C-alpha cells in the first residue's frame, strides 16, 4: 500500500513535473519572444538612453538562471517562481521603459523644437552678421573716402593758401598799378591836376571808378588812354570791331556787372576768362567777376566806344555813369536830354546840326539833323513820311578841325519810327538806323561832343590830335600786344 501510494505520488509528481516542463517550455518560448522583443526595445532604448544597457545585463542573468533551472530539477519550482517574479518585474520594467520611451520622445520633440528655434535664430544671426559685414565694408569704404577727402582737403588747403597768397600779391600789384595810373595820366598830360582832384572828390562822395567819372565828364580821351596803358603798363589791347562774341560767353558775366563796370567777356579757355575792360586795374570788378564765374580773369584793355557798342548789341543796354552832378548819363553823350518816343524806348540824343538828304519813293528832300545818337536821329521835313517806312539818308560828315580833310558823306538806311506835326506846318521825323557805318557815327558824335565840351585847353589839344578811331598803324601795334592763350 505504501509502495502503491509512493508510486502514485511519484506518478503524480512526474505528471506534475511534465506539466511544469510543458509550462516551462511555454515559458521558455514566451521568454524567447520576450527576449526578441526586449532586444528590439534595447536597440531603440540604447539609441536614446545609456541606461538601456542595464536591461540587457539583467536579461542575460535571467537566461543564465533559466539554464541553471534546467540543470537543477530540484530547484525548478523556485526557479519557476523566480522566473515568474522576474517576468513580472520585466513587464513592469517594460512598462516603465515604454513610459520612459514616451518621455524620451517628448524630450526629443522638445529638443527638435529647441533645435528649430536655434536654427532660426542662427539664420537670423548669420543674416545680421552678413549685414554687419556689409556695413563694415561700407564703413571701410567711407573711411577710405574720408581719408582721401581729408588728404585732398589738405592738398586743397595748401593750394588755396598758395592761391590766396598769389591773389593777394596780384591784388597788391593791381592796387599799386591803380595808384600809379593816376600819376601816369598826369605825367602824360591825359588829364589835369584839377580834373584828377575833382574826380577824387567825386569818388569820396559817390564811390565808383575813377576812369568812369573822367569819361562821363569828358575829361579823358579813350584813344590816348589805350595807347598810354599799352605803352606804360604793357596791358594787351583787344580790338572789338571785328571780334565775334558768342551769347554763351556773354552770359558768363551778368548784364548788371557789364553795365556797372564797363567790361565784356570775349572768350574762355578752360578756367581762364578773357575780359576786355575800360579800366584794366579795377580790382573790385575783377574780384567780383572771378568770384561769380569761378574763372581766373585775363585782363585786356579796349576802346570805350567799342566796348559800349558790343554791350549794346549783346545786352541791349547803353552803359552809363555818374556825372559831376550825380546824374546817370552815357559816357559818350554829355549835356543831353533824355527822350521818350512813341516806340517806348529810352535813348540819349546829342544835339547837333548836320546837312541831311532823305530819299523816299524817288523823292529827295533836304534838311538838317536836330539830334543824333547811336540808334538813330531826328530831323524836320516839310512833308509827312509813313510810319515804319524805310528811307535812304545821306549825312554830311563834319570837317576836320584844320579844315583840310575832305570827308565823304555818310550813307545809310533808316526806318521811320515817329512823325510829329509842328505848328509851322512841318513834321518832326524820328528815325532808327537800320544800316549805317558805326565808325562814321562815332566820328560825328566825337566831333559834336568836342565842340560843346568844356575841357581845358591842354586836354583839348591832345584829344583833337587823335579824335576818332586810332590810325591803322597804331591800332595794329596795340593789337599785337594781345596775348592769345
C-alpha positions in Angstrom: 0.0 0.0 0.0 2.8 2.3 0.9 4.6 1.4 -2.3 1.5 2.0 -4.4 1.0 5.2 -2.6 4.5 6.2 -3.3 4.2 5.1 -6.9 1.0 7.1 -7.2 2.7 10.0 -5.6 5.7 9.6 -7.8 3.4 9.3 -10.8 1.6 12.4 -9.7 5.0 14.2 -9.3 6.1 13.0 -12.7 2.8 14.3 -14.2 3.3 17.5 -12.2 6.9 17.7 -13.5 5.7 17.1 -17.1 3.1 19.8 -16.7 5.7 22.0 -15.2 8.0 21.0 -18.0 5.4 22.0 -20.6 4.8 25.2 -18.7 8.5 25.7 -18.6 8.7 25.2 -22.4 5.8 27.6 -22.9 7.5 30.0 -20.6 10.8 29.4 -22.5 9.0 30.1 -25.8 7.5 33.2 -24.2 10.8 34.1 -22.8 12.4 33.8 -26.3 9.7 36.0 -27.7 10.2 38.4 -24.8 13.9 38.3 -25.3 13.5 39.1 -29.0 11.1 41.9 -28.1 13.5 43.1 -25.4 16.3 43.0 -27.9 14.3 45.1 -30.3 13.4 47.5 -27.5 17.0 47.5 -26.4 18.1 48.6 -29.8 15.7 51.5 -29.6 16.4 52.3 -26.0 20.2 52.1 -26.5 19.9 54.9 -29.1 18.0 57.1 -26.7 19.5 56.3 -23.3 22.6 54.5 -22.0 20.5 53.1 -19.1 19.0 50.6 -21.5 22.3 48.6 -21.3 21.3 47.6 -17.7 18.3 45.8 -19.0 20.4 43.6 -21.4 22.6 42.6 -18.4 19.6 41.6 -16.4 18.1 39.7 -19.3 21.4 37.8 -19.7 21.3 37.0 -15.9 17.7 35.7 -16.5 18.8 33.5 -19.3 21.6 32.1 -17.1 19.1 31.4 -14.3 16.8 29.5 -16.7 19.7 27.4 -17.9 20.6 26.6 -14.3 16.9 25.8 -13.7 17.1 23.2 -16.5 20.1 21.6 -14.9 18.7 21.6 -11.4 15.3 20.0 -11.4 15.1 20.1 -7.6 15.1 23.8 -7.7 12.7 24.1 -10.7 9.8 25.3 -8.6 11.9 28.0 -7.0 13.4 28.9 -10.4 9.9 29.0 -11.9 8.7 31.2 -9.2 11.8 33.4 -9.5 11.2 33.5 -13.3 7.6 34.5 -12.8 8.7 37.2 -10.5 11.4 38.3 -12.8 8.9 38.1 -15.7 6.6 40.4 -13.7 9.5 42.6 -13.0 10.3 42.5 -16.7 6.8 43.5 -17.5 7.0 46.3 -15.0 10.3 47.3 -16.4 8.9 47.1 -19.9 6.0 49.4 -18.9 8.5 51.7 -17.3 10.6 51.6 -20.4 7.6 52.4 -22.5 6.8 55.3 -20.2 10.4 56.4 -20.3 10.3 56.0 -24.1 7.3 58.3 -24.3 9.0 60.8 -22.1 12.2 60.5 -24.2 10.1 61.0 -27.4 8.5 64.1 -25.8 12.0 65.2 -24.8 13.3 64.6 -28.3 10.4 66.6 -29.7 11.3 69.4 -27.3 14.9 69.2 -28.4 13.7 69.3 -32.0 11.7 72.4 -31.3 14.6 73.9 -29.5 16.9 73.0 -32.4 14.5 74.6 -34.8 14.4 77.7 -32.8 18.2 77.7 -32.5 18.5 77.2 -36.3 16.0 80.1 -36.9 18.0 82.3 -34.6 21.2 81.1 -36.1 20.0 82.1 -39.6 18.9 85.5 -38.2 22.3 85.9 -36.6 24.1 84.9 -39.8 21.9 87.3 -41.8 22.7 90.0 -39.2 26.4 89.1 -39.3 26.3 89.4 -43.1 24.6 92.8 -42.8 27.1 93.9 -40.3 29.9 92.7 -42.6 28.4 94.7 -45.5 28.0 97.7 -43.2 31.6 97.3 -42.1 32.8 97.1 -45.6 30.7 100.2 -46.5 32.2 102.0 -43.5 35.6 100.9 -44.6 34.9 102.4 -48.0 33.6 105.6 -46.3 36.6 105.8 -44.0 38.9 105.4 -47.0 36.9 108.0 -48.8 37.1 110.3 -45.8 40.8 109.8 -45.5 41.2 110.6 -49.2 38.9 113.6 -48.8 40.9 114.7 -45.8 44.1 114.4 -47.8 42.5 116.2 -50.7 41.3 118.9 -48.4 44.9 119.3 -47.0 46.2 119.5 -50.6 43.4 121.9 -51.5 44.1 123.9 -48.4 47.8 124.2 -49.4 46.8 125.1 -52.9 44.2 127.5 -51.6 46.7 129.1 -49.3 49.2 129.4 -52.2 46.3 130.8 -54.5 45.3 133.3 -51.8 48.9 134.4 -51.5 49.1 134.7 -55.2 45.8 136.6 -55.3 47.0 138.9 -52.5 50.1 139.6 -54.4 48.1 140.1 -57.6 45.7 142.4 -55.7 48.6 144.4 -54.3 50.1 144.6 -57.8 46.8 145.8 -59.2 46.3 148.3 -56.4 49.8 149.7 -57.0 49.1 149.9 -60.7 45.8 151.7 -60.0 47.6 154.2 -57.8 50.4 154.6 -60.3 47.8 155.0 -63.1 46.8 158.4 -61.7 50.4 159.6 -61.8 50.9 158.3 -65.3 47.7 160.1 -66.5 49.1 163.3 -65.1 52.7 162.7 -66.4 51.4 162.1 -69.9 49.0 165.1 -69.7 46.0 162.9 -70.4 44.2 164.8 -67.5 44.9 167.8 -65.4 45.5 168.0 -61.7 42.2 169.9 -61.4 40.3 167.1 -63.2 42.0 164.5 -61.0 41.2 166.2 -57.8 37.6 166.7 -58.9 37.4 163.0 -59.8 38.8 162.1 -56.4 36.3 164.3 -54.6 33.5 162.7 -56.5 34.9 159.2 -55.7 34.9 160.0 -52.0 31.3 161.2 -52.2 29.8 158.6 -54.5 32.4 155.8 -54.7 32.8 154.1 -58.1 35.5 154.0 -60.7 37.8 157.0 -61.3 38.1 156.4 -65.1 34.4 156.1 -65.5 33.9 159.5 -63.9 36.6 161.0 -66.2 34.9 159.5 -69.3 31.4 160.6 -68.3 32.6 164.1 -67.7 34.6 164.2 -70.9 37.9 164.7 -69.0 39.6 161.7 -70.8 40.1 160.5 -74.4 39.7 156.8 -74.9 42.4 156.5 -77.7 45.0 158.3 -75.7 44.2 156.1 -72.6 44.6 152.9 -74.5 47.8 154.0 -76.1 49.2 155.1 -72.7 48.3 151.9 -70.8 49.7 149.7 -73.5 53.0 151.6 -73.6 53.4 152.2 -69.8 51.9 149.1 -68.3 52.2 146.6 -71.2 48.4 145.9 -71.0 47.3 144.0 -74.1 44.8 145.8 -76.3 42.0 143.8 -77.9 40.2 145.4 -80.8 36.5 144.5 -80.6 35.4 145.9 -84.0 35.6 142.6 -85.8 35.7 140.3 -82.8 32.7 137.9 -82.7 31.5 137.1 -79.1 29.1 134.2 -78.6 26.0 134.6 -76.4 27.2 131.7 -74.2 30.4 133.7 -73.4 28.4 136.9 -72.9 26.2 135.2 -70.4 29.1 134.4 -68.1 29.0 138.0 -66.9 25.5 139.3 -66.0 24.2 142.4 -67.6 24.3 144.2 -64.3 28.1 143.8 -63.9 28.8 144.6 -67.6 26.8 147.8 -67.3 28.3 148.6 -63.8 32.0 148.1 -64.6 32.0 148.6 -68.4 33.5 145.2 -69.0 32.9 142.5 -71.6 33.8 138.8 -71.7 35.1 137.8 -75.1 36.4 134.2 -74.7 37.1 131.4 -72.3 39.9 128.8 -72.4 39.4 126.2 -69.7 39.4 128.2 -66.4 40.7 131.4 -67.9 38.2 134.1 -68.8 39.3 136.8 -71.3 37.8 140.1 -70.1 38.0 143.4 -72.0 37.8 146.4 -69.7 37.9 150.2 -69.9 39.9 150.2 -66.6 42.1 147.1 -66.6 43.2 147.9 -63.0 39.6 147.9 -61.5 40.4 145.2 -58.9 36.9 145.3 -57.4 35.4 144.4 -60.8 37.9 141.7 -61.4 37.5 140.0 -58.0 33.6 140.1 -58.2 33.6 138.5 -61.7 36.2 135.9 -60.6 34.1 135.1 -57.6 30.9 134.8 -59.7 32.3 132.8 -62.6 35.0 130.8 -60.7 37.4 131.6 -63.5 40.7 133.4 -63.5 40.3 136.7 -65.3 42.8 137.6 -68.0 42.6 141.3 -68.5 42.7 143.2 -71.8 42.0 146.9 -72.5 39.6 148.0 -75.1 38.3 151.3 -76.5 35.3 152.6 -74.6 33.3 153.1 -77.8 33.9 149.5 -78.9 33.0 148.1 -75.5 29.9 150.2 -75.3 28.8 149.1 -78.8 29.3 145.4 -78.1 27.5 145.7 -74.7 24.6 147.5 -76.5 24.4 144.7 -79.1 24.8 141.8 -76.8 23.0 143.0 -73.6 20.6 145.5 -75.3 21.6 148.3 -72.9 23.5 151.6 -73.1 26.3 151.9 -70.4 26.0 154.9 -68.2 27.9 156.5 -65.3 27.5 159.4 -62.8 28.4 162.9 -63.9 29.6 165.7 -61.7 26.0 166.4 -60.6 25.5 162.7 -59.6 23.1 162.0 -62.6 23.4 158.8 -64.7 24.4 159.7 -68.2 26.1 157.9 -71.1 29.9 158.3 -71.2 29.6 159.0 -75.0 26.9 161.7 -74.7 27.1 164.6 -72.3 24.8 167.5 -71.6 21.9 165.9 -73.3 18.3 165.4 -72.7 16.5 162.1 -72.4 13.8 161.5 -75.0 10.9 159.0 -75.0 9.5 158.4 -78.4 6.4 156.5 -79.5 8.4 153.3 -79.8 8.6 153.4 -75.9 12.4 153.2 -75.8 14.8 155.5 -73.9 17.8 156.9 -75.8 20.3 159.6 -75.1 20.4 162.1 -78.1 23.1 164.6 -78.8 22.2 168.0 -80.2 24.0 168.7 -83.5 23.1 170.2 -86.9 24.4 168.5 -90.0 23.3 168.7 -93.5 20.9 165.8 -94.4 19.4 164.4 -97.6 16.4 162.0 -97.4 15.3 159.8 -100.3 11.8 158.2 -100.2 9.8 156.9 -103.1 12.2 158.5 -105.6 11.7 161.9 -103.8 14.8 163.7 -102.5 14.3 166.1 -99.6 17.0 168.2 -97.8 17.0 169.0 -94.1 19.4 169.3 -91.1 19.7 166.9 -88.1 18.1 168.1 -84.9 19.9 165.4 -82.7 21.6 162.1 -83.2 22.6 159.1 -81.2 24.0 155.6 -81.8 20.5 154.3 -82.6 19.0 157.0 -84.8 18.4 160.7 -85.5 15.6 163.2 -85.7 15.1 166.0 -88.4 12.4 168.4 -89.7 10.7 167.9 -93.0 8.1 169.7 -95.0 6.3 166.5 -95.8 4.9 163.6 -93.8 6.6 160.2 -94.1 4.7 156.9 -93.4 5.5 155.3 -90.1 7.8 152.2 -90.5 8.7 153.2 -94.0 12.4 152.8 -95.0 14.3 155.9 -96.2 17.8 156.3 -97.6 19.8 159.1 -95.8 22.9 161.0 -96.5 24.5 162.8 -93.7 27.3 165.4 -94.3 30.4 164.3 -92.4 31.9 167.0 -90.2 35.0 168.6 -91.4 38.3 168.1 -89.6 39.4 170.7 -87.2 42.1 172.1 -89.6 39.6 172.2 -92.4 42.0 170.4 -94.8 40.5 166.9 -94.7 37.5 166.5 -97.1 35.4 163.7 -95.7 32.8 161.8 -97.8 29.2 162.0 -96.7 27.7 159.2 -94.6 25.3 156.9 -96.5 22.8 154.6 -94.7 19.3 153.2 -94.3 16.8 154.2 -91.6 13.3 153.3 -90.6 10.7 156.0 -89.6 9.6 155.5 -86.1 7.9 158.8 -85.2 6.1 161.6 -87.1 5.0 164.7 -85.1 3.2 167.6 -86.8 4.6 171.1 -85.9 2.7 174.4 -85.7 4.8 175.7 -88.7 3.2 173.0 -90.9 6.4 170.9 -91.0 6.9 167.5 -89.4 9.4 166.3 -86.8 10.6 162.9 -88.0 12.3 160.3 -85.7 14.1 157.5 -87.5 16.1 154.5 -86.4 19.3 153.4 -88.1 19.0 150.1 -90.0 22.3 150.0 -91.8 25.0 152.7 -91.3 28.8 152.6 -90.6 29.3 152.8 -86.9 32.7 154.3 -87.2 31.2 157.3 -89.1 28.5 157.8 -86.4 31.3 157.7 -83.9 33.2 160.4 -85.7 30.1 162.6 -85.8 29.4 162.2 -82.1 33.0 162.7 -81.1 33.1 165.9 -83.2 29.9 167.3 -81.8 30.8 166.5 -78.2 34.2 168.1 -78.5 32.6 171.3 -79.8 30.4 171.6 -76.7 32.7 170.1 -74.1 34.4 172.5 -71.6 37.6 170.6 -71.5 40.8 172.5 -70.5 42.9 173.7 -73.5 45.8 171.3 -72.8 43.5 168.3 -72.8 41.5 169.6 -75.8 44.7 169.9 -77.8 45.6 166.3 -77.3 42.1 165.0 -77.9 41.8 166.9 -81.2 45.0 165.3 -82.4 43.7 161.8 -82.0 39.9 162.3 -82.3 38.1 159.4 -84.0 39.5 155.9 -84.3 43.1 155.1 -83.8 45.1 155.2 -87.0 45.7 151.8 -88.6 49.4 151.6 -87.8 48.8 152.4 -84.1 45.8 150.1 -83.9 47.9 147.3 -85.4 50.7 147.9 -83.0 48.4 147.8 -80.0 46.5 144.7 -81.3 49.8 142.9 -81.5 50.0 143.1 -77.7 47.1 140.8 -77.3 48.3 137.5 -75.8 46.4 134.6 -77.2 46.0 131.7 -74.8 
